[in-house]
Amino acid sequence: MTPLLEVEDLRVAYGKIEAVKGISFTVPAGQVVTLIGTNGAGKTTTLRTLSGLLTPRTGKITFDGHPLNGVPAHKIVERGLAHSPEGRRLFPRLTIAENLQLGAFLRKDTAGITRDIQRVYDLFPILGERRRQPSGTLSGGEQQMLAMGRALMSRPKLLMLDEPSMGLSPIMMQKIMDTIRELRTQGTTILLVEQNAQAALSLADEGHVMETGRIVLSGTGAHLLHDASVRKAYLGED
């Protein structure tokens, strides 16, 4: 089966500093694939490149059978790849409902947009209850829910999530991970960047460990979760 996303020998640099050093991986349709690693490993840079915010030095990106190299960011969203960024990047003075509507800025199907907003409220009932509240007044967990919901409003074929559990309480983190699992059961393909290796690998079909811009280990989520070197480096076990 042809992967939904295929990345081949991707290299990305900030000036003379190479942040991503020739990585290759695929994301099959309907699966959750995770990139784990410490700060500075190149995970966020990878996602920003896939979504068109950064230009790769070399490498090939293929999405849904078509090349993405050189495609503008808004066209990448239009093709079905959505990015929920690290730090959430909401519009703090706009309401929950307005943020969600902005997530559908490329769409013209008013009835479909209304249905998808309701779908987000079904996923995250607290957002429906507070839909007229400015997003800047929400808790960190609520803001993460909204960031994910806004990304879903473009009806993505592939949803990229960058550090969705960052700064959240254990209870809220579990809620976010449960939602990712629910989205997978609904057929959403997900590329997950996450520092919480145990949470990410527990729900991922496939995982890749990144260190200093390279993928150093790959396997199923279950295999990596029980790999001795992964457990020592990322789960704090001796």
N, C-alpha and C positions, 0 to 999 in steps of 0.2 A: 504493500500500500504506500502511495506517495505521501510523505509527511506534509502536514499543513504548513509548517515552517521549517526551512532548512537553512542553516548557517554554515558556511564553508570558509575556513581559514580567515576569520575576521580579525583584523588588526585596526585598533583605534588609538590615536595619539593626541595628547594635549601639547602642542608645540613639539619639542624634542623628546618628551616623555611618553613612552608607549604604555598605555593603560591596559589594553587588551592585546594579547600577543599570539594571534593565530589560533583562535578557538573554533571548533566545529561541533555542532550538535543539531538534533532535530526535535520537533514537537509534533507527535502524531495527533490527528484529530480525535477529540473526545477524551484526551488524557490530561493529567496534571504533571508537568515537568518542573523541577525546582533547581535553581542555582543557589548553592550555599557557599559560605566562605566568610572570612573576617572582613572588617573595613579595609578598603583599598584593594580588594581582590579583583575588581573590575566588573562586578555584577551590575551595578546601576549604570555604568558606562555602556554596558552591553544593551540594556533595555533602552536607553536613550538613543542609541544608534539604530536599533530596530524600529523605533518609532519616528525616525527621521530628524531627531533633534541634534544629532551629531553625524558628521560625515566620516565613514571609515577610510582609513588609509589604503587598505586592500581588503579583498574578500568578497564573497558573494552571498547575498541574502535573497532567498526565494520564498514567497508567501502565496499559498493557494495556487501554485503553479506559475506564478509570474515574478519577475525580478523586482526587488524593492530599491535597489541601488539608484540613487538620484531622484527618487520619487519624493515630492514635498510632504511634509508631515500631515497636512490636512487631507491629502489624497490617500495617505496610508490609513488614516482613520476611515475614510470613505470605502476603502477596500476591505475593511473588516478587522483591523488590528487596533485595539484600544489599550491605553496605558494609564493605570492609576499610579501616580508618581509617589516616590518617597517624599514625606512631608505633607502629603495630601493636596496642597496647592488649591485650596478652595477659594471662592470669592467671599470673603468674610462678611461684607455688608449686605450681600444678597441672601435671600431666604433659602431654605432647603429646596423648596419647589423651584425657585429660579435657578439654582445651581443644577438641578436635574434637567431643567429645560435647556440649559446651555450645553449639556452633554449630548443633546439631540440636534445641535445647530446645523448639521448637514442634512437633516431629514425634512421632508415636506408632508409626511403622512400624519396629520393631526390626530386622527383616531388611534393610530398605532402608538404615537408618543404618549397619549393619555393612558393607554393600556400598559405601556412599559413603566410609566411613573407609578401606576398602581402595583405593578410587579415588584418594584423596588420597595414600596411601602409594605407589601406582603412579606418580603425578605427581612425587612427591618422595620417592624411596627412603630418603634419609637420615632422614626423619621416622619411617618404619616401623622402621628399625634402632634408633631411640632413643625409641620410643613411651612408655617408662616414665620418661623423663628429664624433670625439671621444666623448663618452658619458659623460665624465667628464666636457665637456665644455657646456653642456645643462643647461637650466634653471631648477628649481625645478619641475615645472609642466611637462616639457618635459621628465625629468628623471623618473617621476612617470608613464607617458605614456609608456616609454620604459620598466620599471619594470613589468607593467601589460602585455605588449606585449610579453616579454620574458617568463613569466609564461604561457601564452596562447600557446606558441610554443610546449609545450608537449602534446597538445590536451587534456586538463584535463576534466574529468567528473565533478570534483568539483574544483573551483578556490577559494583559500583563499586569501583575501586581508587584510593586516594589516596597518591600518591608511593611506589609500591612499590620504586623503586630507591634511595631516599634513604639515604645513608650506606653503600652497598654497594660492594664491590670491583668492578672492571670485569668480572671473570669471573662473579661472582655476579649482577651486574646483567644480564648476557647470559642467564644461566640463567632469571631471572625473566621477561625479555622473551620468551624462547623458550617459556616455559610459557604466557604470555598468548596467544601465537600458536597454541599447541596447543589451548588452551581454545576459541579461536575456531573452529578446524577441527572441534571437537566440538559446535559449535552454540551456545556460550555467548555472549550479547550482553554487551559490556563498555563501560563508561564509565570512561575512564582519565584521571586527573589526574597530570601528570608534568612535573617541571622539566627533565628531559633531553629537550629538544625533538627532537633527532635520533632517539633511540631510539623515542620515542612516535610521531612522524610516519612513521617507517619501517614501522610495523606497522598504523597506523590507516587505516580506510576514509575517515573524515572527521575534520577537525580544526577547532578554533576557538581563536583567539588572544585571550586576555583581558588587558586592561590597566585598572587602577584600577576594577574592577567592571563593565567593559563588554566585550562582544565586538567587537573592532576588525577582525577578518579571519577569514574562513571559507573552506574549500575541501577538496578531497580531501587525504589525507595526502601523496601524491606532489606535488601542486601546491604545498602550503605548504612542503614540504621544499626546493623549488627556487625559492621566492619570495625575491627579493633582500632585501626588508625583514626577513623572518623570519630569513634566514641572517645578516644583520648584527646583529640584535637578540638572537638566541637561540643562534646557532651560532658567534658570535665571529669572523665573517668580515667583511672590509672590502668 
